[in-house]
Amino acid sequence: MPTYTGVSVSLVYPIVKTIVIKGHDKADFFRRANIDESFLHDTEARLSGEDLERMTELAAAITSDEMFGLHQGQNIEVSDLGILGYVMLHSKTIGQALAAYQKYNVIVCNGYNISWEVEGNDVIITMSSNHVHRQPARHCMEDMGSSLYHLMIRLSCRPISLKEVDFTHALSSELEAYRSVLGITPRFGKDANTIRMSKDVLEYPILFADPKLLGTFEVIAEEARQRFMRGRVFSDQLYNWIIKCMPMYFPSLKDTARAFKMSVRSIQAKLKQEDTTYQDLIHRVRRELAVGYLAKAEYKVAEVAYLLHFSEPSAFQSAFKKWTGVTPRQYRMDLISGRLQA
């Protein structure tokens, strides 16, 4: 079965945010990128790696920022990585957060990943691309290196001094820009894209990590990873359809059967073959949407309950506590306090 490839739509949000903040027209950006803007509304949408690279190059040109990738990485927020970011936020140490990045990065982007090895008193993080026939785009690789560095600082709330940074591409701008963002002058034209730092950094604790929330997010991340690794199957198609229906309406099993031109019994049989049920899909949709809504302060808990089509807030609170072990309000308090400090 083919692997579910591509780049999550979530990686486009920070690019679009920068475009808009700098006073440029979002619709014009998508037109020039030859991308349908409506895909932003599909939380399961995927772009090709080439699409992301083209959009990043276009954003750099539109904003006249020769160091666009480097600056995007510097400004990264944990929430930009979605569920992966929250697993990292609640990992115990930087080393465990990097391990989570390596394991779950397929959810966000399966075109790039990291590995590392300890060498004496140092650890060398290698950033790699699966584009075996060509060098990865400069902006994307500099974004990756910069974002890893600044995520480690934000997660640990401690200064981190890099010892070496190597890029395979050639120098294309003033060195001062790199020193300002990375605190060090990188070397260019090297055989690999790497970051060298003290191995002690791996043991830096993540200040406000919550083991209970980590368990919750790891379950969600593992489910997503398994879906991407095995490719789109029937249950994934139903999941995506249910996501698109909400919050406009809550699709029943009969609604779904009509939409897919199948009998209710046929849908139930196909889902049983994939070891799931329609109710399991509904729970998964509601849980993942709830996590997203509660991460946004503008949504009140009661509003989230109705957006997810619960009959009343107390029903949502009961279901959410069953999913995560905490109430929506406590979850939001724990999450926000961790994010504000990270």
KALINQUI-V661677 format. One record per pair of residues at least 24 apart in sequence whose ideal C-beta (glycine too) atoms are under 10 Angstrom apart, sorted by the first residue. I is the first residue (numbers start at 1). J is the second residue. D is the distance in whole Angstrom. If there is no record, write none. Layout:
BEGIN
I;J;D / I;J;D
END
This chain:
BEGIN
1;229;9 / 1;230;6 / 1;231;5 / 1;232;9 / 1;233;7 / 2;230;9 / 2;231;5 / 2;232;8 / 3;106;8 / 3;110;7 / 3;228;7 / 3;229;6 / 3;230;8 / 3;231;6 / 4;44;10 / 4;46;7 / 4;106;8 / 4;107;10 / 4;110;8 / 4;224;10 / 4;225;10 / 4;227;7 / 4;228;4 / 4;229;7 / 4;230;8 / 4;231;5 / 4;232;6 / 4;233;10 / 4;236;8 / 5;46;7 / 5;48;8 / 5;49;8 / 5;106;9 / 5;109;10 / 5;110;6 / 5;111;8 / 5;130;9 / 5;228;8 / 5;231;9 / 6;45;9 / 6;46;3 / 6;47;6 / 6;48;6 / 6;49;7 / 6;51;8 / 6;52;9 / 6;109;8 / 6;110;7 / 6;111;8 / 6;228;9 / 7;45;10 / 7;46;6 / 7;47;5 / 7;48;7 / 7;49;6 / 7;50;10 / 7;51;7 / 7;52;5 / 7;53;9 / 7;55;10 / 7;108;7 / 7;109;5 / 7;110;8 / 7;111;6 / 7;112;9 / 7;140;10 / 8;43;9 / 8;44;9 / 8;45;8 / 8;46;6 / 8;47;8 / 8;52;10 / 8;81;9 / 8;82;7 / 8;83;10 / 8;84;9 / 8;106;10 / 8;107;7 / 8;108;5 / 8;109;6 / 8;110;9 / 8;224;10 / 8;228;9 / 9;39;6 / 9;40;6 / 9;41;9 / 9;42;7 / 9;43;7 / 9;44;8 / 9;45;4 / 9;46;7 / 9;47;7 / 9;82;10 / 9;108;10 / 10;40;10 / 10;43;8 / 10;45;9 / 10;79;9 / 10;80;7 / 10;81;7 / 10;82;5 / 10;83;9 / 10;84;9 / 10;85;9 / 10;107;9 / 10;108;6 / 10;109;9 / 11;47;8 / 11;52;6 / 11;55;9 / 11;56;9 / 11;72;10 / 11;80;8 / 11;81;9 / 11;82;9 / 11;108;6 / 11;109;6 / 11;140;10 / 11;143;9 / 12;39;8 / 12;40;7 / 12;45;9 / 12;47;7 / 12;51;9 / 12;52;7 / 12;55;7 / 12;56;10 / 12;59;10 / 13;40;8 / 13;79;9 / 13;80;7 / 13;82;10 / 14;59;10 / 14;72;6 / 14;73;10 / 14;75;7 / 14;76;7 / 14;77;8 / 14;79;10 / 14;80;5 / 14;81;10 / 14;143;9 / 14;147;10 / 15;52;9 / 15;55;6 / 15;56;7 / 15;58;9 / 15;59;5 / 15;60;10 / 15;63;10 / 15;68;9 / 15;72;7 / 15;143;10 / 16;40;8 / 16;55;9 / 16;59;9 / 17;72;10 / 17;75;9 / 17;77;10 / 17;80;9 / 18;59;7 / 18;62;10 / 18;63;7 / 18;65;9 / 18;68;8 / 18;71;8 / 18;72;7 / 18;75;8 / 19;55;10 / 19;58;9 / 19;59;6 / 19;62;7 / 19;63;7 / 21;63;9 / 22;59;9 / 22;62;8 / 22;63;5 / 22;64;9 / 22;65;8 / 23;63;9 / 24;59;9 / 24;62;5 / 24;63;7 / 25;62;9 / 28;62;9 / 29;55;8 / 29;58;7 / 29;59;7 / 29;62;6 / 30;55;9 / 30;58;10 / 32;58;6 / 32;61;9 / 32;62;8 / 33;57;9 / 33;58;5 / 33;59;9 / 33;62;10 / 34;58;10 / 41;244;8 / 42;240;8 / 42;243;8 / 42;244;7 / 43;82;9 / 43;240;9 / 43;243;6 / 43;244;9 / 43;288;8 / 43;289;8 / 43;292;8 / 44;224;10 / 44;227;9 / 44;232;9 / 44;236;8 / 44;239;8 / 44;240;5 / 44;241;10 / 44;243;6 / 44;244;9 / 45;240;9 / 46;109;9 / 46;110;9 / 46;228;9 / 46;232;10 / 47;109;9 / 47;111;10 / 48;111;9 / 49;109;8 / 49;110;9 / 49;111;4 / 49;112;8 / 49;129;8 / 49;130;8 / 49;131;7 / 49;136;9 / 49;137;9 / 49;140;8 / 50;111;9 / 50;131;9 / 50;137;9 / 52;109;8 / 52;111;8 / 52;112;10 / 52;137;8 / 52;139;10 / 52;140;7 / 52;143;10 / 53;111;9 / 53;131;9 / 53;136;8 / 53;137;4 / 53;138;9 / 53;139;8 / 53;140;6 / 54;137;9 / 55;139;10 / 56;137;7 / 56;138;9 / 56;139;5 / 56;140;6 / 56;142;10 / 56;143;7 / 57;137;7 / 57;138;9 / 57;139;6 / 57;140;9 / 59;139;8 / 60;138;9 / 60;139;6 / 65;139;9 / 65;173;10 / 65;177;10 / 66;138;10 / 66;139;9 / 66;172;7 / 66;173;5 / 66;174;9 / 66;177;8 / 67;138;10 / 67;139;8 / 67;142;7 / 67;146;9 / 67;172;9 / 67;173;6 / 67;174;9 / 67;177;5 / 67;178;8 / 67;180;9 / 67;181;8 / 68;138;10 / 68;139;5 / 68;142;9 / 68;143;8 / 69;137;8 / 69;138;7 / 69;139;3 / 69;140;6 / 69;141;7 / 69;142;4 / 69;143;4 / 69;144;8 / 69;145;9 / 69;146;7 / 69;147;9 / 70;138;9 / 70;139;8 / 70;141;10 / 70;142;4 / 70;143;7 / 70;145;8 / 70;146;5 / 70;147;10 / 70;173;9 / 70;177;7 / 70;178;7 / 70;180;9 / 70;181;5 / 70;182;8 / 70;186;10 / 71;139;10 / 71;142;9 / 71;143;9 / 71;146;8 / 71;177;8 / 71;180;10 / 71;181;7 / 72;139;8 / 72;140;9 / 72;142;9 / 72;143;5 / 72;144;10 / 72;146;7 / 72;147;7 / 73;139;10 / 73;140;10 / 73;141;10 / 73;142;7 / 73;143;4 / 73;144;7 / 73;145;7 / 73;146;3 / 73;147;4 / 73;148;8 / 73;149;7 / 73;150;6 / 73;151;9 / 73;181;8 / 73;182;9 / 74;142;10 / 74;143;9 / 74;146;5 / 74;147;8 / 74;149;8 / 74;150;6 / 74;180;9 / 74;181;5 / 74;182;9 / 75;146;9 / 75;147;9 / 75;150;8 / 75;181;10 / 76;143;8 / 76;144;10 / 76;146;8 / 76;147;4 / 76;148;9 / 76;149;10 / 76;150;6 / 76;151;6 / 76;154;8 / 77;147;10 / 77;150;10 / 77;151;9 / 77;154;8 / 77;339;8 / 77;342;9 / 78;151;7 / 78;154;7 / 78;155;8 / 78;295;10 / 78;335;10 / 78;338;9 / 78;339;6 / 78;342;6 / 79;292;9 / 79;295;6 / 79;296;9 / 79;335;10 / 79;339;7 / 80;108;9 / 80;147;8 / 80;151;10 / 81;105;9 / 81;107;9 / 81;108;6 / 81;109;10 / 81;147;9 / 81;151;8 / 82;107;7 / 82;108;7 / 82;220;10 / 82;221;9 / 82;224;9 / 82;288;10 / 82;291;9 / 82;292;8 / 82;295;9 / 83;107;6 / 83;108;9 / 83;217;6 / 83;218;9 / 83;219;10 / 83;220;5 / 83;221;5 / 83;222;10 / 83;223;9 / 83;224;6 / 83;225;10 / 83;288;8 / 83;291;7 / 83;292;9 / 84;108;5 / 84;109;10 / 84;217;9 / 84;221;6 / 84;224;9 / 84;225;9 / 85;151;8 / 85;155;10 / 85;217;9 / 85;295;10 / 85;339;9 / 85;342;10 / 86;213;7 / 86;214;9 / 86;216;9 / 86;217;5 / 86;218;9 / 86;220;9 / 86;221;8 / 86;291;8 / 86;295;8 / 86;335;8 / 86;338;9 / 86;339;9 / 87;213;9 / 87;214;7 / 87;215;10 / 87;216;10 / 87;217;5 / 87;218;6 / 87;219;10 / 87;220;9 / 87;221;5 / 87;222;9 / 88;151;7 / 88;152;10 / 88;154;10 / 88;155;6 / 88;206;8 / 88;209;9 / 88;214;10 / 88;217;9 / 88;221;10 / 88;342;9 / 89;151;9 / 89;154;9 / 89;155;7 / 89;206;7 / 89;208;8 / 89;209;7 / 89;210;9 / 89;213;8 / 89;214;9 / 89;217;8 / 89;335;8 / 89;338;6 / 89;339;7 / 89;342;6 / 90;155;10 / 90;206;7 / 90;208;8 / 90;209;5 / 90;210;5 / 90;211;7 / 90;212;8 / 90;213;5 / 90;214;4 / 90;215;9 / 90;216;9 / 90;217;6 / 90;218;9 / 90;334;9 / 90;335;9 / 90;338;7 / 90;342;10 / 91;155;8 / 91;205;10 / 91;206;6 / 91;209;6 / 91;211;10 / 91;214;6 / 91;217;10 / 91;218;9 / 92;203;10 / 92;205;7 / 92;206;7 / 92;209;6 / 92;211;8 / 92;214;8 / 93;155;9 / 93;156;8 / 93;201;9 / 93;202;7 / 93;203;6 / 93;204;6 / 93;205;6 / 93;206;6 / 93;209;8 / 94;123;10 / 94;151;9 / 94;152;5 / 94;153;10 / 94;155;6 / 94;156;6 / 94;158;9 / 94;160;9 / 94;197;10 / 94;200;10 / 94;201;6 / 94;202;6 / 94;203;7 / 94;204;5 / 94;205;8 / 94;206;7 / 95;123;8 / 95;199;9 / 95;201;8 / 95;202;3 / 95;203;7 / 95;204;8 / 96;202;9 / 96;203;10 / 96;205;10 / 96;206;8 / 96;209;9 / 96;214;9 / 97;151;8 / 97;152;8 / 97;155;6 / 97;156;9 / 97;202;9 / 97;204;9 / 97;206;6 / 97;209;9 / 98;123;9 / 98;125;7 / 98;148;8 / 98;151;9 / 98;152;8 / 98;155;10 / 98;201;9 / 98;202;7 / 99;202;10 / 100;214;9 / 100;217;9 / 100;218;8 / 100;221;8 / 101;125;10 / 101;148;8 / 101;151;8 / 103;218;10 / 103;221;8 / 103;222;9 / 103;225;7 / 104;217;9 / 104;218;9 / 104;220;10 / 104;221;5 / 104;222;8 / 104;224;8 / 104;225;6 / 104;228;10 / 105;144;10 / 105;225;9 / 106;221;10 / 106;224;9 / 106;225;6 / 106;226;10 / 106;227;10 / 106;228;5 / 106;229;7 / 107;220;10 / 107;221;7 / 107;222;10 / 107;223;10 / 107;224;5 / 107;225;6 / 107;227;9 / 107;228;6 / 107;229;10 / 108;224;10 / 108;228;10 / 109;140;9 / 109;144;9 / 110;228;7 / 110;229;9 / 111;136;8 / 111;140;8 / 112;136;7 / 112;140;7 / 112;141;8 / 112;143;9 / 112;144;6 / 112;193;9 / 113;144;9 / 114;144;8 / 114;145;10 / 114;148;7 / 114;193;10 / 114;194;10 / 114;195;9 / 116;194;9 / 116;195;9 / 116;196;10 / 116;197;10 / 116;199;9 / 116;202;8 / 117;199;10 / 118;199;5 / 118;202;8 / 119;196;8 / 119;199;8 / 120;199;8 / 121;163;10 / 121;198;6 / 121;199;6 / 121;200;8 / 122;163;6 / 122;164;9 / 122;196;5 / 122;197;7 / 122;198;6 / 122;199;6 / 122;200;10 / 122;201;10 / 123;163;10 / 123;195;9 / 123;196;7 / 123;197;6 / 123;198;7 / 123;199;4 / 123;200;9 / 123;201;7 / 123;202;6 / 124;163;9 / 124;164;8 / 124;166;9 / 124;192;9 / 124;194;5 / 124;195;7 / 124;196;5 / 124;197;8 / 124;199;9 / 125;149;9 / 125;152;10 / 125;162;10 / 125;165;10 / 125;193;9 / 125;194;6 / 125;195;4 / 125;196;8 / 125;197;8 / 125;201;10 / 125;202;10 / 126;166;9 / 126;192;6 / 126;193;7 / 126;194;5 / 126;195;8 / 127;166;10 / 127;167;9 / 127;168;10 / 127;192;8 / 127;193;4 / 127;194;7 / 127;195;7 / 128;192;8 / 128;193;7 / 128;194;10 / 129;168;9 / 129;193;8 / 135;167;10 / 135;168;6 / 135;169;6 / 135;170;10 / 135;193;10 / 136;167;10 / 136;168;8 / 136;169;8 / 136;193;8 / 137;169;9 / 138;167;8 / 138;168;9 / 138;169;5 / 138;170;8 / 138;171;10 / 138;172;6 / 138;173;10 / 138;188;10 / 139;169;10 / 139;172;10 / 141;167;6 / 141;168;8 / 141;169;7 / 141;193;5 / 142;167;7 / 142;169;8 / 142;172;10 / 142;173;10 / 142;177;10 / 142;178;8 / 142;181;9 / 142;182;9 / 142;186;9 / 142;193;9 / 144;193;8 / 144;195;10 / 145;178;10 / 145;181;9 / 145;182;7 / 145;186;8 / 145;193;7 / 145;194;9 / 145;195;6 / 146;178;9 / 146;181;6 / 146;182;7 / 148;195;7 / 149;181;8 / 149;182;6 / 149;183;8 / 149;184;10 / 149;195;7 / 149;197;9 / 150;181;8 / 150;182;9 / 151;342;9 / 152;195;9 / 152;197;8 / 152;201;7 / 152;202;10 / 152;204;8 / 152;206;10 / 153;183;10 / 153;201;10 / 153;204;10 / 153;342;10 / 154;206;10 / 154;207;10 / 154;339;9 / 154;341;9 / 154;342;5 / 155;204;8 / 155;205;9 / 155;206;5 / 155;207;8 / 155;208;9 / 155;209;9 / 155;338;10 / 155;342;6 / 156;201;8 / 156;203;10 / 156;204;4 / 156;205;7 / 156;206;6 / 156;207;7 / 156;342;9 / 157;204;9 / 157;205;9 / 157;206;8 / 157;207;5 / 157;208;8 / 157;341;7 / 157;342;7 / 158;201;8 / 158;204;6 / 158;205;9 / 158;207;9 / 159;183;9 / 160;197;6 / 160;198;8 / 160;200;10 / 160;201;6 / 160;204;8 / 161;197;7 / 161;198;8 / 161;201;9 / 162;186;9 / 162;195;6 / 162;196;7 / 162;197;5 / 162;198;9 / 162;201;9 / 163;195;9 / 163;196;5 / 163;197;6 / 163;198;7 / 164;190;10 / 164;194;7 / 164;195;7 / 164;196;4 / 164;197;8 / 165;190;10 / 165;193;9 / 165;194;7 / 165;195;6 / 165;196;8 / 165;197;9 / 166;190;4 / 166;191;8 / 166;192;6 / 166;193;6 / 166;194;5 / 166;195;8 / 166;196;8 / 167;192;9 / 167;193;6 / 167;194;9 / 168;192;7 / 168;193;6 / 168;194;10 / 169;193;9 / 206;338;9 / 206;341;10 / 206;342;7 / 207;338;8 / 207;341;6 / 207;342;7 / 208;334;8 / 208;335;10 / 208;337;6 / 208;338;4 / 208;339;8 / 208;340;9 / 208;341;5 / 208;342;6 / 209;338;7 / 209;342;9 / 210;326;9 / 210;331;10 / 210;334;5 / 210;335;8 / 210;337;9 / 210;338;7 / 212;324;8 / 212;325;6 / 212;326;7 / 212;330;10 / 212;331;9 / 212;334;8 / 213;324;8 / 213;325;9 / 213;326;8 / 213;331;7 / 213;334;6 / 213;335;7 / 213;338;8 / 215;324;9 / 215;325;8 / 216;287;9 / 216;291;8 / 216;323;7 / 216;324;5 / 216;325;7 / 216;326;8 / 216;331;8 / 217;291;8 / 217;324;9 / 217;335;10 / 219;287;9 / 219;323;9 / 219;324;9 / 220;284;9 / 220;287;7 / 220;288;6 / 220;291;7 / 220;323;9 / 220;324;10 / 223;284;7 / 223;287;10 / 223;288;9 / 224;284;10 / 224;288;8 / 227;284;10 / 230;274;10 / 233;270;9 / 233;271;10 / 233;273;9 / 233;274;6 / 233;276;10 / 234;260;9 / 234;262;10 / 234;267;8 / 234;270;5 / 234;271;7 / 234;273;8 / 234;274;6 / 234;276;9 / 235;267;10 / 235;270;8 / 235;271;6 / 235;273;9 / 235;274;5 / 235;275;9 / 235;276;5 / 235;277;9 / 235;278;9 / 235;280;8 / 235;281;6 / 235;284;9 / 236;274;9 / 236;281;9 / 237;270;10 / 238;267;8 / 238;270;9 / 238;271;7 / 238;274;10 / 238;276;9 / 238;278;7 / 238;281;6 / 238;282;10 / 238;285;9 / 239;276;9 / 239;280;10 / 239;281;5 / 239;282;9 / 239;284;7 / 239;285;6 / 239;288;9 / 240;285;10 / 241;281;10 / 241;285;10 / 242;278;9 / 242;281;6 / 242;282;7 / 242;284;9 / 242;285;5 / 242;286;9 / 242;289;10 / 243;281;10 / 243;284;10 / 243;285;6 / 243;288;8 / 243;289;7 / 245;285;9 / 245;309;10 / 246;282;10 / 246;285;7 / 246;286;8 / 246;289;7 / 246;307;7 / 246;308;7 / 246;309;7 / 247;289;8 / 247;293;9 / 247;304;10 / 247;306;8 / 247;307;4 / 247;308;7 / 247;309;7 / 248;309;10 / 249;309;8 / 250;282;8 / 250;285;10 / 250;286;9 / 250;308;8 / 250;309;4 / 250;310;9 / 251;278;10 / 251;282;9 / 251;285;10 / 251;309;10 / 252;278;9 / 252;282;10 / 253;277;10 / 253;278;5 / 253;279;9 / 253;281;10 / 253;282;9 / 256;281;9 / 282;308;10 / 282;309;10 / 283;319;8 / 283;322;9 / 283;323;7 / 284;323;10 / 286;310;8 / 286;316;8 / 286;319;7 / 286;320;9 / 286;323;8 / 287;319;8 / 287;320;8 / 287;322;10 / 287;323;5 / 287;324;8 / 288;323;10 / 290;316;8 / 290;319;9 / 290;320;6 / 290;323;8 / 290;324;9 / 290;328;7 / 290;331;9 / 291;320;9 / 291;323;9 / 291;324;8 / 291;328;10 / 291;331;8 / 291;335;9 / 293;328;9 / 293;332;10 / 294;320;8 / 294;324;10 / 294;328;6 / 294;329;9 / 294;331;6 / 294;332;5 / 294;335;7 / 294;336;9 / 295;331;9 / 295;332;8 / 295;335;6 / 295;336;8 / 295;339;8 / 296;332;10 / 297;332;8 / 297;336;7 / 299;332;9 / 300;328;10 / 300;332;10 / 301;327;9 / 301;328;5 / 301;329;6 / 301;331;10 / 301;332;7 / 302;328;10 / 304;328;7 / 304;332;9
END
